[in-house]
Amino acid sequence: MDLVTINIPEEYPMTDDELFAFCAANKELRIERDELGQLIIMSPSGGITGNLNFRISGIFFQWAEMNGQLGYGFDSATGFRLADRSMRSPDVSWVRKTKWDKLRLEDQEKFAPICPDFVIELRSKSDSLSQLKSKMEKWMENGCELAWLIDPIQQKTYIYQPNVAVYEVTDFDQKLSGGTLLPGFELDLARLK
C-alpha cells in the first residue's frame, strides 16, 4: 500500500474535531488515523480496484435497501472513530440500526464514534496484504462482528469473526454469506473475476 505516515507529537495530539477539520480541508486525500494518533495518507486505488469496489458496493447496497429496517450501509468515504482512538475508513461497512440510532446527530455528521458491525476491505495492487490483515485485526479488536478481506490478486478471501480463527476462502468460485448478522446477504465472488 502506498502509505505516507504523518507523525503527530504525543504531547500535541490531534483532537477528533481537529482531525475532522483537517480531513475536510484535504478532501482529495484518503486519510486514516492509527491508534497511536499518527495520520496515514493512502494513495487512491487504481481503476480495476475502483471498479471491483463499485460492484461490491452495488451488490451490498441492494441488500441494504431491501433490509433497511436492520441497519445502515456506508461507502469508502466514511470514517469511524474507534475505541482505540483510531479513525478508519473501510471500503464497505454496515451498522445495526439500533446502534446507529443511539448516536447524536452531531456524531453521525462527523466521524461517528462507533465500530461498524460489518466491514469489507478490498485489496488493491498497491496494498500490502500484511498491513491489510493487521487492519482487519484492529476492526475485530474494536468490536466488529464480521469482516471480509477480499484479495482479487490471489483470489482469496479472509473471513474475520470475534474469537474465531480467520477462515480462508481459497478461490472465487464460492459465495460469501452474511449469516445471521446480514440475513439473506450473499456475495458471489465469481462476479469479481
C-alpha atoms as one frame of an Amber mdcrd trajectory, in Angstrom:
protein
   0.000   0.000   0.000   1.391   3.370  -0.910   1.206   4.979   2.509   2.640
   8.118   3.993   2.569   8.482   7.764   2.447  11.953   9.260   3.854  11.813
  12.769   1.888  13.806  15.309   3.780  14.613  18.529   2.385  12.709  21.522
   2.337  15.888  23.605   0.136  17.624  20.989  -2.378  15.023  19.839  -4.924
  15.997  17.209  -8.428  16.114  18.694 -11.313  14.399  16.910 -12.680  17.784
  15.810  -9.255  18.855  14.519  -8.951  15.580  12.600 -12.369  16.097  11.036
 -11.448  19.672  10.043  -8.073  18.516   8.650  -9.755  15.821   6.539 -12.421
  18.275   5.335  -9.694  20.726   4.282  -7.887  17.941   2.371 -10.776  16.145
   0.652  -8.556  14.918  -2.164  -6.611  12.746   0.299  -7.638   9.412   1.819
  -6.743   9.827   5.488  -6.946   7.499   8.458  -5.572   7.800  11.990  -3.973
   4.849  13.746  -4.376   4.003  17.423  -1.162   5.925  18.219  -2.592   9.141
  16.753  -0.428   9.097  13.623  -2.077  10.114  10.350  -1.944   7.695   7.448
  -2.280   9.117   3.938  -3.213   6.462   1.379  -2.993   6.579  -2.374  -6.240
   6.311  -4.303  -6.996   2.905  -5.778  -6.442   2.061  -9.420  -9.168   1.544
 -11.984  -9.557  -2.209 -11.566  -9.886  -1.953  -7.781 -12.243   1.013  -8.128
 -14.475  -0.991 -10.440 -14.465  -4.033  -8.142 -15.291  -1.843  -5.150 -18.123
  -0.256  -7.141 -19.533  -3.720  -7.925 -19.269  -4.897  -4.307 -20.850  -1.675
  -3.050 -23.698  -2.019  -5.557 -24.415  -5.607  -4.564 -24.364  -4.694  -0.878
 -26.478  -1.577  -1.499 -29.270  -3.699  -2.979 -29.362  -5.914   0.106 -29.136
  -2.923   2.492 -32.017  -1.117   0.771 -34.265  -4.176   0.995 -33.315  -4.652
   4.659 -33.201  -1.027   5.780 -35.022  -1.808   8.994 -31.918  -3.734  10.143
 -29.219  -1.125   9.665 -27.324   1.359   7.515 -24.670   0.824   4.856 -21.739
   3.174   4.266 -19.243   3.745   1.458 -15.465   4.023   1.495 -15.503   7.756
   2.220 -16.966   7.170   5.700 -14.690   7.434   8.714 -15.383   5.782  12.055
 -13.732   6.732  15.362 -12.942   3.513  17.165 -12.480   2.719  20.854  -8.675
   2.553  20.406  -8.738   6.251  19.260  -8.068   5.376  15.631 -10.201   6.623
  12.751 -10.627   4.087   9.984 -12.473   4.029   6.656 -13.407   0.588   5.320
 -14.315   0.076   1.673 -17.851  -1.039   2.623 -19.442  -1.038   6.078 -22.724
  -1.580   7.855 -24.017  -0.636  11.306 -27.084  -2.041  13.062 -29.964   0.430
  13.126 -30.375   0.185  16.910 -26.700   1.023  17.402 -26.611   3.885  14.860
 -29.838   5.471  16.071 -28.389   5.828  19.599 -25.807   8.302  18.270 -26.455
  12.022  18.457 -26.977  13.728  15.100 -23.778  15.696  15.740 -21.820  12.422
  15.989 -23.496  10.970  12.892 -22.461  14.022  10.865 -18.757  13.664  11.653
 -16.598  10.570  12.099 -19.063   8.502  14.083 -17.727   7.190  17.409 -18.780
   3.646  16.617 -17.348   0.478  15.148 -19.243  -0.961  12.184 -20.764  -4.381
  12.750 -19.660  -5.483   9.257 -16.800  -4.321   7.043 -15.304  -5.236   3.703
 -11.768  -4.296   2.770 -10.683  -4.849  -0.839  -7.010  -5.349  -1.621  -5.616
  -3.318  -4.496  -2.358  -3.941  -6.326  -0.550  -1.306  -4.236  -1.771  -2.727
  -0.893   0.396  -4.765   1.444  -1.512  -7.905   2.413   0.129  -7.976   5.854
  -0.904  -4.349   6.529  -4.467  -5.128   5.497  -4.564  -8.217   7.713  -3.356
  -6.076  10.609  -6.102  -3.557   9.858  -8.671  -6.380   9.877  -7.455  -7.458
  13.322  -7.933  -3.862  14.507 -11.524  -3.927  13.257 -12.158  -7.067  15.293
 -10.430  -5.699  18.420 -12.712  -2.659  18.264 -15.973  -4.624  18.124 -16.653
  -5.561  14.510 -18.688  -8.766  14.250 -17.909  -9.833  10.688 -15.193  -8.627
   8.326 -14.163  -9.767   4.863 -10.754  -9.041   3.369 -11.163  -9.713  -0.344
  -7.947 -10.227  -2.299  -8.680 -10.325  -6.046  -4.956 -10.596  -6.815  -4.639
 -14.050  -5.228  -8.388 -14.774  -5.490  -8.632 -15.352  -1.745 -10.936 -14.003
   0.909 -10.186 -13.884   4.627 -13.198 -14.002   6.925 -12.812 -12.498  10.389
 -15.164 -13.034  13.325 -14.645 -12.480  17.063 -12.934 -15.308  18.944 -12.733
 -17.497  15.828  -9.683 -18.341  13.743  -9.545 -16.483  10.441 -11.215 -18.563
   7.757  -9.686 -18.525   4.288 -11.752 -18.943   1.112  -9.218 -20.050  -1.477
 -10.949 -19.285  -4.777 -13.534 -17.013  -6.327 -15.963 -19.801  -7.245 -17.781
 -19.565  -3.923 -20.365 -17.329  -2.292 -19.792 -15.468   0.953 -22.715 -15.356
   3.363 -23.634 -12.584   5.781 -25.020 -15.256   8.116 -27.317 -14.198  10.939
 -25.816 -10.697  11.071 -26.849  -9.916   7.481 -29.695 -12.381   6.798 -30.022
 -13.222   3.122 -26.915 -11.331   2.016 -24.575 -13.257  -0.261 -21.639 -12.101
  -2.312 -20.922 -14.329  -5.282 -17.141 -13.991  -5.651 -17.375 -15.126  -9.277
 -18.792 -11.655 -10.018 -15.366 -10.224  -9.146 -13.369 -12.242 -11.684
